[in-house]
Amino acid sequence: MKKTLFITYGLLIVLTASTALISNTMSVSRLAIILIMGLSVLKFLLVSFEFMELKKANAFWKVSLISVLGLIVLGLVL
């Protein structure tokens, strides 16, 4: 249990550092926005499923969260 929490926390740190690196090195472009939004979605899902115990929730909540998140991100990117 604690091992997965530490792995998730480490992955969140790596994803956050990657987001900062992308935002500082790339000019504002469609690719940079898509990369940053994609990393943000990954971080959101990691926090939701690992720290908010969504992995133990009903399948309806999992599917609805992922589908709404996908629609929002697609709407923002497009």
N, CA, C and O atoms as a GROMACS GRO file, in nm:
protein
  312
    1MET      N    1   0.083  -0.120   0.000
    1MET     CA    2   0.000   0.000   0.000
    1MET      C    3   0.087   0.126   0.000
    1MET      O    4   0.071   0.213  -0.086
    2LYS      N    5   0.179   0.136   0.094
    2LYS     CA    6   0.262   0.257   0.102
    2LYS      C    7   0.354   0.268  -0.017
    2LYS      O    8   0.389   0.378  -0.060
    3LYS      N    9   0.395   0.154  -0.073
    3LYS     CA   10   0.485   0.156  -0.188
    3LYS      C   11   0.416   0.222  -0.307
    3LYS      O   12   0.477   0.302  -0.378
    4THR      N   13   0.290   0.189  -0.330
    4THR     CA   14   0.218   0.250  -0.443
    4THR      C   15   0.196   0.399  -0.420
    4THR      O   16   0.196   0.477  -0.516
    5LEU      N   17   0.177   0.440  -0.295
    5LEU     CA   18   0.161   0.582  -0.267
    5LEU      C   19   0.290   0.659  -0.297
    5LEU      O   20   0.285   0.768  -0.354
    6PHE      N   21   0.403   0.602  -0.260
    6PHE     CA   22   0.531   0.667  -0.288
    6PHE      C   23   0.560   0.671  -0.438
    6PHE      O   24   0.613   0.770  -0.488
    7ILE      N   25   0.526   0.564  -0.508
    7ILE     CA   26   0.547   0.562  -0.653
    7ILE      C   27   0.458   0.667  -0.719
    7ILE      O   28   0.503   0.739  -0.809
    8THR      N   29   0.334   0.675  -0.677
    8THR     CA   30   0.242   0.774  -0.732
    8THR      C   31   0.291   0.915  -0.702
    8THR      O   32   0.288   1.002  -0.790
    9TYR      N   33   0.336   0.938  -0.581
    9TYR     CA   34   0.386   1.070  -0.544
    9TYR      C   35   0.509   1.107  -0.627
    9TYR      O   36   0.522   1.220  -0.673
   10GLY      N   37   0.600   1.012  -0.645
   10GLY     CA   38   0.717   1.036  -0.727
   10GLY      C   39   0.680   1.065  -0.871
   10GLY      O   40   0.739   1.153  -0.934
   11LEU      N   41   0.583   0.992  -0.924
   11LEU     CA   42   0.538   1.015  -1.060
   11LEU      C   43   0.474   1.153  -1.073
   11LEU      O   44   0.492   1.220  -1.175
   12LEU      N   45   0.400   1.195  -0.973
   12LEU     CA   46   0.341   1.330  -0.975
   12LEU      C   47   0.450   1.438  -0.977
   12LEU      O   48   0.435   1.539  -1.045
   13ILE      N   49   0.557   1.417  -0.903
   13ILE     CA   50   0.667   1.513  -0.902
   13ILE      C   51   0.733   1.518  -1.040
   13ILE      O   52   0.764   1.626  -1.090
   14VAL      N   53   0.755   1.401  -1.100
   14VAL     CA   54   0.817   1.396  -1.233
   14VAL      C   55   0.727   1.464  -1.337
   14VAL      O   56   0.776   1.539  -1.421
   15LEU      N   57   0.597   1.438  -1.331
   15LEU     CA   58   0.505   1.501  -1.426
   15LEU      C   59   0.499   1.652  -1.407
   15LEU      O   60   0.490   1.726  -1.505
   16THR      N   61   0.504   1.698  -1.283
   16THR     CA   62   0.504   1.842  -1.257
   16THR      C   63   0.631   1.907  -1.308
   16THR      O   64   0.626   2.015  -1.368
   17ALA      N   65   0.745   1.843  -1.285
   17ALA     CA   66   0.871   1.895  -1.338
   17ALA      C   67   0.871   1.896  -1.490
   17ALA      O   68   0.924   1.989  -1.552
   18SER      N   69   0.814   1.793  -1.550
   18SER     CA   70   0.805   1.789  -1.696
   18SER      C   71   0.718   1.901  -1.749
   18SER      O   72   0.751   1.962  -1.851
   19THR      N   73   0.609   1.928  -1.683
   19THR     CA   74   0.522   2.038  -1.724
   19THR      C   75   0.596   2.171  -1.716
   19THR      O   76   0.586   2.254  -1.807
   20ALA      N   77   0.670   2.192  -1.609
   20ALA     CA   78   0.748   2.316  -1.594
   20ALA      C   79   0.855   2.326  -1.701
   20ALA      O   80   0.878   2.434  -1.757
   21LEU      N   81   0.920   2.216  -1.730
   21LEU     CA   82   1.023   2.215  -1.833
   21LEU      C   83   0.966   2.246  -1.971
   21LEU      O   84   1.024   2.323  -2.047
   22ILE      N   85   0.853   2.186  -2.002
   22ILE     CA   86   0.788   2.213  -2.131
   22ILE      C   87   0.747   2.359  -2.142
   22ILE      O   88   0.767   2.422  -2.246
   23SER      N   89   0.691   2.414  -2.035
   23SER     CA   90   0.644   2.552  -2.041
   23SER      C   91   0.759   2.652  -2.050
   23SER      O   92   0.742   2.761  -2.104
   24ASN      N   93   0.876   2.615  -1.997
   24ASN     CA   94   0.990   2.708  -2.001
   24ASN      C   95   1.073   2.695  -2.128
   24ASN      O   96   1.137   2.792  -2.169
   25THR      N   97   1.074   2.578  -2.190
   25THR     CA   98   1.161   2.558  -2.306
   25THR      C   99   1.089   2.575  -2.439
   25THR      O  100   1.151   2.617  -2.537
   26MET      N  101   0.962   2.544  -2.446
   26MET     CA  102   0.890   2.554  -2.573
   26MET      C  103   0.818   2.688  -2.582
   26MET      O  104   0.770   2.742  -2.482
   27SER      N  105   0.811   2.740  -2.704
   27SER     CA  106   0.731   2.860  -2.724
   27SER      C  107   0.584   2.820  -2.719
   27SER      O  108   0.548   2.703  -2.726
   28VAL      N  109   0.500   2.920  -2.706
   28VAL     CA  110   0.357   2.892  -2.699
   28VAL      C  111   0.312   2.841  -2.836
   28VAL      O  112   0.310   2.914  -2.935
   29SER      N  113   0.278   2.715  -2.838
   29SER     CA  114   0.232   2.653  -2.962
   29SER      C  115   0.124   2.551  -2.928
   29SER      O  116   0.099   2.520  -2.812
   30ARG      N  117   0.062   2.501  -3.032
   30ARG     CA  118  -0.044   2.401  -3.013
   30ARG      C  119   0.013   2.275  -2.949
   30ARG      O  120  -0.051   2.214  -2.864
   31LEU      N  121   0.133   2.235  -2.990
   31LEU     CA  122   0.196   2.115  -2.934
   31LEU      C  123   0.224   2.132  -2.785
   31LEU      O  124   0.198   2.040  -2.706
   32ALA      N  125   0.276   2.248  -2.746
   32ALA     CA  126   0.304   2.272  -2.604
   32ALA      C  127   0.177   2.268  -2.522
   32ALA      O  128   0.175   2.213  -2.411
   33ILE      N  129   0.070   2.325  -2.574
   33ILE     CA  130  -0.057   2.327  -2.501
   33ILE      C  131  -0.111   2.185  -2.486
   33ILE      O  132  -0.160   2.148  -2.380
   34ILE      N  133  -0.102   2.107  -2.593
   34ILE     CA  134  -0.151   1.968  -2.587
   34ILE      C  135  -0.069   1.886  -2.488
   34ILE      O  136  -0.125   1.808  -2.412
   35LEU      N  137   0.063   1.903  -2.489
   35LEU     CA  138   0.148   1.830  -2.395
   35LEU      C  139   0.116   1.867  -2.250
   35LEU      O  140   0.103   1.780  -2.165
   36ILE      N  141   0.104   1.996  -2.224
   36ILE     CA  142   0.076   2.041  -2.087
   36ILE      C  143  -0.061   1.994  -2.041
   36ILE      O  144  -0.077   1.950  -1.927
   37MET      N  145  -0.161   2.002  -2.129
   37MET     CA  146  -0.295   1.955  -2.092
   37MET      C  147  -0.295   1.804  -2.070
   37MET      O  148  -0.361   1.754  -1.979
   38GLY      N  149  -0.223   1.731  -2.152
   38GLY     CA  150  -0.215   1.585  -2.135
   38GLY      C  151  -0.150   1.546  -2.003
   38GLY      O  152  -0.198   1.456  -1.935
   39LEU      N  153  -0.042   1.614  -1.968
   39LEU     CA  154   0.023   1.587  -1.840
   39LEU      C  155  -0.068   1.625  -1.723
   39LEU      O  156  -0.069   1.557  -1.621
   40SER      N  157  -0.144   1.731  -1.739
   40SER     CA  158  -0.238   1.772  -1.633
   40SER      C  159  -0.347   1.668  -1.614
   40SER      O  160  -0.388   1.639  -1.502
   41VAL      N  161  -0.395   1.612  -1.724
   41VAL     CA  162  -0.497   1.506  -1.715
   41VAL      C  163  -0.439   1.384  -1.643
   41VAL      O  164  -0.506   1.325  -1.558
   42LEU      N  165  -0.317   1.346  -1.677
   42LEU     CA  166  -0.254   1.233  -1.609
   42LEU      C  167  -0.240   1.258  -1.460
   42LEU      O  168  -0.267   1.169  -1.379
   43LYS      N  169  -0.198   1.378  -1.424
   43LYS     CA  170  -0.185   1.410  -1.281
   43LYS      C  171  -0.320   1.406  -1.211
   43LYS      O  172  -0.332   1.356  -1.099
   44PHE      N  173  -0.423   1.459  -1.277
   44PHE     CA  174  -0.556   1.458  -1.219
   44PHE      C  175  -0.605   1.316  -1.195
   44PHE      O  176  -0.661   1.285  -1.090
   45LEU      N  177  -0.583   1.229  -1.295
   45LEU     CA  178  -0.627   1.091  -1.280
   45LEU      C  179  -0.549   1.018  -1.172
   45LEU      O  180  -0.606   0.938  -1.097
   46LEU      N  181  -0.420   1.043  -1.162
   46LEU     CA  182  -0.340   0.981  -1.055
   46LEU      C  183  -0.390   1.022  -0.918
   46LEU      O  184  -0.407   0.938  -0.829
   47VAL      N  185  -0.415   1.150  -0.900
   47VAL     CA  186  -0.464   1.198  -0.770
   47VAL      C  187  -0.603   1.142  -0.742
   47VAL      O  188  -0.631   1.099  -0.630
   48SER      N  189  -0.690   1.140  -0.843
   48SER     CA  190  -0.827   1.092  -0.823
   48SER      C  191  -0.831   0.945  -0.783
   48SER      O  192  -0.898   0.908  -0.687
   49PHE      N  193  -0.759   0.864  -0.858
   49PHE     CA  194  -0.768   0.720  -0.835
   49PHE      C  195  -0.686   0.675  -0.714
   49PHE      O  196  -0.727   0.582  -0.645
   50GLU      N  197  -0.573   0.738  -0.689
   50GLU     CA  198  -0.487   0.690  -0.581
   50GLU      C  199  -0.519   0.757  -0.446
   50GLU      O  200  -0.534   0.688  -0.346
   51PHE      N  201  -0.528   0.889  -0.444
   51PHE     CA  202  -0.541   0.959  -0.317
   51PHE      C  203  -0.686   0.987  -0.278
   51PHE      O  204  -0.715   1.006  -0.160
   52MET      N  205  -0.778   0.990  -0.375
   52MET     CA  206  -0.918   1.014  -0.343
   52MET      C  207  -0.999   0.884  -0.343
   52MET      O  208  -1.122   0.887  -0.334
   53GLU      N  209  -0.929   0.771  -0.355
   53GLU     CA  210  -0.989   0.637  -0.346
   53GLU      C  211  -1.098   0.613  -0.451
   53GLU      O  212  -1.195   0.541  -0.425
   54LEU      N  213  -1.083   0.673  -0.567
   54LEU     CA  214  -1.181   0.651  -0.673
   54LEU      C  215  -1.173   0.509  -0.728
   54LEU      O  216  -1.269   0.459  -0.786
   55LYS      N  217  -1.058   0.445  -0.710
   55LYS     CA  218  -1.044   0.308  -0.761
   55LYS      C  219  -1.136   0.211  -0.688
   55LYS      O  220  -1.161   0.101  -0.738
   56LYS      N  221  -1.187   0.249  -0.571
   56LYS     CA  222  -1.280   0.164  -0.497
   56LYS      C  223  -1.425   0.204  -0.521
   56LYS      O  224  -1.516   0.141  -0.468
   57ALA      N  225  -1.446   0.309  -0.600
   57ALA     CA  226  -1.581   0.359  -0.623
   57ALA      C  227  -1.654   0.273  -0.727
   57ALA      O  228  -1.595   0.186  -0.791
   58ASN      N  229  -1.782   0.300  -0.741
   58ASN     CA  230  -1.865   0.233  -0.839
   58ASN      C  231  -1.814   0.266  -0.980
   58ASN      O  232  -1.760   0.374  -1.003
   59ALA      N  233  -1.832   0.173  -1.072
   59ALA     CA  234  -1.784   0.191  -1.210
   59ALA      C  235  -1.848   0.313  -1.276
   59ALA      O  236  -1.785   0.377  -1.361
   60PHE      N  237  -1.971   0.347  -1.239
   60PHE     CA  238  -2.038   0.464  -1.295
   60PHE      C  239  -1.956   0.590  -1.272
   60PHE      O  240  -1.940   0.671  -1.363
   61TRP      N  241  -1.904   0.608  -1.152
   61TRP     CA  242  -1.827   0.728  -1.119
   61TRP      C  243  -1.695   0.732  -1.194
   61TRP      O  244  -1.650   0.839  -1.236
   62LYS      N  245  -1.633   0.617  -1.211
   62LYS     CA  246  -1.508   0.612  -1.286
   62LYS      C  247  -1.529   0.651  -1.431
   62LYS      O  248  -1.456   0.734  -1.486
   63VAL      N  249  -1.629   0.590  -1.493
   63VAL     CA  250  -1.656   0.617  -1.635
   63VAL      C  251  -1.701   0.760  -1.654
   63VAL      O  252  -1.658   0.826  -1.749
   64SER      N  253  -1.787   0.811  -1.567
   64SER     CA  254  -1.836   0.948  -1.584
   64SER      C  255  -1.723   1.050  -1.563
   64SER      O  256  -1.718   1.150  -1.634
   65LEU      N  257  -1.634   1.026  -1.469
   65LEU     CA  258  -1.523   1.117  -1.447
   65LEU      C  259  -1.431   1.120  -1.568
   65LEU      O  260  -1.393   1.228  -1.614
   66ILE      N  261  -1.395   1.006  -1.619
   66ILE     CA  262  -1.305   0.999  -1.734
   66ILE      C  263  -1.369   1.057  -1.858
   66ILE      O  264  -1.302   1.126  -1.935
   67SER      N  265  -1.497   1.031  -1.881
   67SER     CA  266  -1.563   1.084  -2.001
   67SER      C  267  -1.581   1.234  -1.993
   67SER      O  268  -1.558   1.304  -2.092
   68VAL      N  269  -1.621   1.287  -1.879
   68VAL     CA  270  -1.636   1.432  -1.866
   68VAL      C  271  -1.500   1.500  -1.878
   68VAL      O  272  -1.488   1.605  -1.941
   69LEU      N  273  -1.399   1.441  -1.818
   69LEU     CA  274  -1.264   1.497  -1.828
   69LEU      C  275  -1.218   1.498  -1.973
   69LEU      O  276  -1.160   1.596  -2.019
   70GLY      N  277  -1.243   1.390  -2.044
   70GLY     CA  278  -1.206   1.383  -2.185
   70GLY      C  279  -1.278   1.488  -2.268
   70GLY      O  280  -1.217   1.550  -2.355
   71LEU      N  281  -1.406   1.508  -2.242
   71LEU     CA  282  -1.482   1.609  -2.316
   71LEU      C  283  -1.432   1.750  -2.287
   71LEU      O  284  -1.422   1.832  -2.378
   72ILE      N  285  -1.400   1.777  -2.163
   72ILE     CA  286  -1.350   1.910  -2.127
   72ILE      C  287  -1.215   1.936  -2.191
   72ILE      O  288  -1.192   2.043  -2.247
   73VAL      N  289  -1.127   1.840  -2.184
   73VAL     CA  290  -0.993   1.858  -2.242
   73VAL      C  291  -1.003   1.870  -2.394
   73VAL      O  292  -0.938   1.956  -2.454
   74LEU      N  293  -1.083   1.785  -2.457
   74LEU     CA  294  -1.100   1.797  -2.601
   74LEU      C  295  -1.159   1.931  -2.639
   74LEU      O  296  -1.118   1.992  -2.738
   75GLY      N  297  -1.254   1.976  -2.561
   75GLY     CA  298  -1.316   2.106  -2.589
   75GLY      C  299  -1.218   2.221  -2.574
   75GLY      O  300  -1.222   2.316  -2.653
   76LEU      N  301  -1.130   2.214  -2.476
   76LEU     CA  302  -1.033   2.319  -2.455
   76LEU      C  303  -0.922   2.318  -2.560
   76LEU      O  304  -0.878   2.424  -2.605
   77VAL      N  305  -0.880   2.199  -2.599
   77VAL     CA  306  -0.770   2.189  -2.695
   77VAL      C  307  -0.818   2.224  -2.835
   77VAL      O  308  -0.748   2.293  -2.910
   78LEU      N  309  -0.936   2.177  -2.871
   78LEU     CA  310  -0.986   2.203  -3.005
   78LEU      C  311  -1.043   2.344  -3.011
   78LEU      O  312  -1.091   2.386  -3.116
   0.00000   0.00000   0.00000
